[in-house]
Amino acid sequence: MNRVYIKTYGCQMNQRDSEAVAAMLRGRGYRIVEAEDDCDIMLLNTCSVRDAAEQKALGKAGYVSKRKKKNPDFVLGILGCMAQNRGEAILDQLPDVDLIVGTQKFHQVPDYLDNLKAARAAGVPVGESIVDIEEEADSQNTIRDHLETDDKQVSAFVSIQQGCNMSCHFCIVPKTRGDERSRPMEDIVAECRSLAARGIKEITLLGQIVTSYGRRDYRHTNGISPFVQLIEKVHEIDGIERIRFTSPHPRGFKQDLVEAYGRLPKLMPYVHLPMQSGSNRILRAMNRPYSRERYKEIVDALREVTPRMCFSTDVIVGFPGETEEDFGQTKELFAACNFDMAYIFKYSIRTGTVAEELEDQLPDSIKEERNQVLLSVLRENSAKRNQSLVGTTQPVLLEGPDKTGLHFTGRTPGNRVVIVDADPRLVGEIVPVAVNRATVSTLYGDLVLEGVGA
């Protein structure tokens, strides 16, 4: 009983958590498998941002739990945000789940699986399911292990901060992730150095509100925030060629961070900047502490420092009380910002949030209509911005084979996906690619290097 399959739902934070759990388990002698049919233990690392995400994970768990009828020793665990949000209530619907572990207890998973494994090997009845969703001091420091694979790794996520002290009225993250907690700067830098020694070229710094990093633990120095100080230190590491981060908050984009894009060449010209709404009235109802005018100022300031800056965003349509006028203002700002990518969500009620109690909940038909309107604007903007790169040469970090296995894929500094023919030995290198074709989501091109093409 040592073959583990981990299925991850949701954001990059969840991906990073799953990778850390996998690395810890491998260190204990467990084998991480790629196919769920090959496992003895299945762990579902879940998301609670939307109800649909929870229902998807619950449906998967219900389907998988049937395997216990054929194999009573099969272990099913639910980790992460849904585990934190629902806790023991999950067992009312899924009594066969063996393990429920919250967001501050990922590092306990190996111990719990060891205990289950030992009990079953000894023929001892396991008894009740294990449920651990308690808070734990310094839990942010436990997500530090990285899974090594046979494939050449090009990029890595590094968790620098967990939790959220914001009180957005639509969001359940403060409940599922707890208060803001930052890791020591020297530990993060050491982790990045270790990754660079393994050949990692690109680091993405992760946090629920990543721009809030260290604000309680470190001083501003000469007007430079702790977060920008951290970026500067990672920037100094030999071997690291590209730095990204997610997910920030608009209030974190003070002058020091804006100017960093002009003076730190390894900081890639790409920003994920959640907008949520373009209506000041709705932003206030969401408890978002900025205005549409301030949001546009940030976008313009970043493009002034780096004209080639690329943007993605989050938008919620159909928030309670959103009128046609409110949505029109969102559409206007959405188009004006000319986003390269966007995650557009139809508002869904999250139990325990302020928005759950708001009147004037909108019907799904209106949410869907507004969703489609913004998607149409996004497709048009993305197509134009990608098309503008046809005929240019872009520095592309090659990541590996594409889904077909026939070509290779990589990313530009602006985080656009590029498909190119190349030699496998170039994986992990930054190569010039002449872009000759573009779709809404992907660029296609040819290597400029002589004598190195596939």
N, C-alpha and C positions, 0 to 999 in steps of 0.2 A: 504494500500500500504506500507507494512513494511517487507515483506519477501524477503531476499536478497540472491542471489546465486553468488559466486565469482569463476570464472574459471581462473586459473593461467597458463601461458605459460612461459617456460624458466627456469632460474637459481634459486638458493637458495635465492638470493637477492629478486627476484620477489615473491617467496613464503613468505619470511619474510614481505615484503610490504603488501601482501594480508592479512596476519594474522593481521597486525597492523590495516589495514582498517576495517577488520571484528570486531576487538576488539573495535575500536572507534564507529562503527555503533551499536554494541550491547549496548554500554554505552548510546546511544541516544534512545534506545527502539526498534531498528530494530531487526528482528529475522534472524539469519543466517541459511539457509537451505542447506541440502546436495544434493538435487535433483533439477535440473534446471526446471523441469516441475512444481515444487511447488512454484516458485518464482514470485514476482511482479516486482522485479528489478534484472537485470543481469548485472554484472560488469565483463568485460574481462580485466585481467591484462596481458599486452602483452609483447612480446620480439621482438627485432630488430636485433639480432646478425646475423641471416641469412634471406635472402629474403623468404625462405620457411616458416619460423616462422611467418612472417608478413602475408603472403598469407593464412596461416592456420587460423589465427585470423580473417582476413577479411572475409574469407569464412564462418566462424562460425557466425560472426556478421550479414552477409547478410542473412543467414538462419534464425537466431533468430529474425531479424527485421520484418519478416513476421507475427510474433505474434501480432504486432500492429494493423493489419487489424481486428483481432478478439477482441483485447483489446487495445483501444487507450491510456489507462492509463499505459500500460506496459512501463517500463523505461529500456533503454539500454545504458550502459556506457562503454567507452573504456579508460583504464588507462595505465600508464606505458610507456615503451620505444617506442612503435609504436605511441602512442599518442604524445609523445614528438617529434619524428622524423617527423611525417606527419602533425600533427596539423589539421588545418581546411581543408586541402586537403582530409582528410578522408570523409568529408561530400559530396565531389563530387561523390564519389562512394556509400556512405551510408548516404543519407540525413535524414534518420529517427533516427540516433543516437542522443540521448538526451544530452550526457555528454562526453566530451573529456578532460582528466586530465593528465598532464605530471608528470614526476618523482619527481619533487620538490613540488608537490601540493597534495599528497595523503591525508594529514590531512584536506584538504578542502572538501573532498568528503561528509562527513556527512552534512555540511552546504548546499552544493549544492542539495543534495537529500531532505533535509528538505524544501528547497525553492520550489523544484518541487512538493513535496508532498502537501505543503500548497496551492500552486497555483491551483492544480488540485482539491483539496478538496473544494476550493472556487469557482470552475468553471471558473477560470481566464485563458485565453489562455496563454500558456507558451511562445510562440513566437520562437525566434531563439534558436538553440542548445547552450549549455554552453561549451565554449572552454577556458581552462586555462592551458597554457604551459609556463608561465613566470617563470623566475628564482626567487628564494626566499632565502634571507639570513637565515642561520641557519636551513634550511630545514632538514639537517641530524639529527637534534635533535628531530624531530617529530615522528620518527619510534621507539617507545619505548613501546607501549602497546602490551600486549600478550592476546590472546584469551583463556579463560578458558573453558574447556569442562568437561563433565561428566566422560570421559575416563581418566585413570591415565596417566599423561604426564611424559615422561622419559627424553626427550631431548628438547632443544630449540635453535633457532637461535637468535643471538644478533647482531644487526647492529652496527658497530663501526666506519665505514668510508664509504663515498659515493663519487662518481666521480673518474675521472682518468686524470692525467696530462701526461700520456704517449701518444705517437703519432704513434702507430702501423699503418702501411699503409693500413691494411685490415679492421680496426675496426671502428665501428660507436659509441662505448660506450662513448667517450668523448663528442659527440654531444648529446646523449640521457640522459646522467647522469651528465654532467657538470664537473667543476673542482673538484679536491680533497678537501674534507671537512671532518674533523674528529670531533667526539663527545668528550666532556670532559671526561677524564678518570674516575673521581669520579662518573659521571652519569652512565657510563657503569658498574662500579663495583657495584653500588647500584642496578642496574637492575638485575645483576647476583645474588646478595644476595637475592633479592625478589623472583627470580625464584627458588633458592635453598630452600627457606622457603616453597615454594609450592611443593617441592619434586622432582624438576628437578635434575637429576644426571649428565647430559652431556650438555655442552655448546659448540656451534659452533660459533665462531666469524666471522662476515661477512664484506666484503668490496670489492669494485671493484679491488683495489690493496691493500689488507688487510695489507701487510707488510710495506706499506708506512704510516701506522697509526701514526698520531701525529708528523710527522717529522717537521712540521712548528710551532707546538704549544708547544712541550716539548724538553728538552735537553737530549742528551745522558748522562748517568750517569755511570761512571766507565766502559765506553765502551759498555754499555747496551742501546739499542735503545728504544724509547718509546713503540714500539710494544711489545718487550720482557718484558719491565716494566709492561705493562698491563697484559700480560699472568701471570707474577709473582703474581700480585694482585688478579687475578681471582683464581689462584692456592691456595691462602690462605683461600678461602671461604669454611667454613665447609658445607658439604653436596654435593658440586660439586666434582664429582669423575673423570670426564673425560673432557678434553679440546681439541677441534679441531679448525681449521680455514680454510677459503677459501674466495677468491681465491688469492694466493700470486703471486709474480713475482720473477723470478730467481735472479734478482739483490738484492732482499731483504734478501737473505740467506747469511748474513755475519756470522762471527764466533760466535757472541753472540747468534744468533738464532739456529745455528747448535748445539752449546754446551747446549742450553736449553733442548734439547731432552735427554741429558744424566743426567741432574740434577733436572728436574721437572717431577716426576713420573706421574702426572695427564695429562701431555701433551702426547697425544696418538701417537704411532709410525706409523703415517700415514701422507703422504704429497701429496697434489695435486700440481704438479709442471709443469706448461704449458711449453712444449718444442716448439711447432709450426712447427719447421723444424730442421733437422739434418745437413743441408747444410749451411755453413757460408755465401755463396753467397746469398742464399735465405733469411737468417736471416737479412742480411744487407738490402736486398730489402724490407723486411717487417718492417725495422726500429726497430728491436729487439736488444737491447744493450748488447748482450752476444754472445759468440761463442759456438760451439758444444763442444769444449774442456772444457770451463768453466762450461757448463751445466753438463757434466759428472763428473767434479770435485765436484760439489755440491752433486750429487747423491752418489758418493763414500764417501764423508765426512760424510753425514748423516748415511750411512750404517756402517761406521767405529764407529760412536758414538753409534748407535743402530742397531746391525746386523739384528734384526727382522723388520726393517723399511719396510713399504709397500708404494708403489707409484702409483699414477694415473697421467694422463697427458692429455693435449690437443695437437692435431696435425692437421695441415691443409695440405691437399694434393692438388696438381694442382694449386698452386699459380702461377700467371702469370710469364712465363719464366722458370718454373721449368723443368729442363732437366732430362733425365734418370739417369745421373750421380748424380744430386742433390737428386733425389728421392732415389737412392741407398745409399747415405750417410744418409738420414733420416731413411731408413729401418735398416741400420747397427746400428745407435745409438739407435733406438727404441728397437731393439733386445737386445743390450748390457745392456740397463737400466733395462730390465726384469720387465716391468710394470705389476702390478696386474690388473689395469683397465685403459682404455683410451677412450677419446672422440675424434673420428676421423672424421673430417669435410672435405667435398669436398668444395673447395673454391667457394664462390659465391660473385658476385659483389655487393657491398653496395654503393649506391649513396652518393656522397659527400666525399668518401675516396680517398686517393692518388692512391691506387691500381686500382681504377675504370679506370684511365687514362693510365695504363701501357699497353704496347704492348705485343703481344704474349700471349693473353688469351688462355687457353688450352680448348680443346673440352671436353664435359662431359664424353665421352667414356674413355679418359685417366684418368680423375679424378676417375671414378668408378673403373677402373682396379687397380689403386694405392690404393684406399680405401680398396678394397678386399684383397690386398696383406698384408697391415698392420693389418687388422682384423684377417687374418689367423695367423700371428705372435702372435697377442694378445691372441687369443684362445689357442694357444699352450703354451705360457708362463703362462697364467692364470691357465690353467689346471694343469700344473706341480707344480706351487706354491701352489695351493689348495691341490693337492694330497700329497704334502710334509707335510701337517698338519694332515693327517689321522694317527691315533694312538697317537696324542698328546692331552693334555687337555688344553682348552682355557678358559680364563675368559670372559664370555659373559654377556653383559648388555641386559636383556630381555626387549623388547619394547612392546610386546602385541601379540595378535593372528595373525597368518599368513593369507594369502588371502583365504585359504580354511576354516579357522575357526576351523580346527581340531588339529592344532599344534600351537606352539609359535615361534616367530622370535626374533632374537637379533643380536648383532654385537660384533665382537672381537675387541681388541684394534687396529688391523690393518684394521678395517672397513669392514671386510668380513661378509656377511650375513650368519647366522646360523639358521637352523630349528631344533627344539627340542620339545619333549613332556615335559610339565611342569605343575605345579599347578598355577592357575591364580594369587594367592597371591604373587608369585615370580616376577611378572611384576614390573620393576623398580629396581630389585636387580641384582647385578653382581654375576653370578653363574658359577661354573666350569662345563664345558661340554667336555666329551670325544668324539672327532671327529671320526666317523667310516666310513664316506663316503663323497665324494666330487665330484662336477661337476665343470664346467668352472666358474660358478658364485656363487655357494652356497655350504656351508658345512652342513652336517647333523651329529647329535650326540645324546648322552644320558647324562642326568644329572649325575654327580658324587655323589651328595648329597644323603645320605641314608634316606629313609623314606619320601622323598619330591617329588618324581616323580609323574607324572599325573596318 
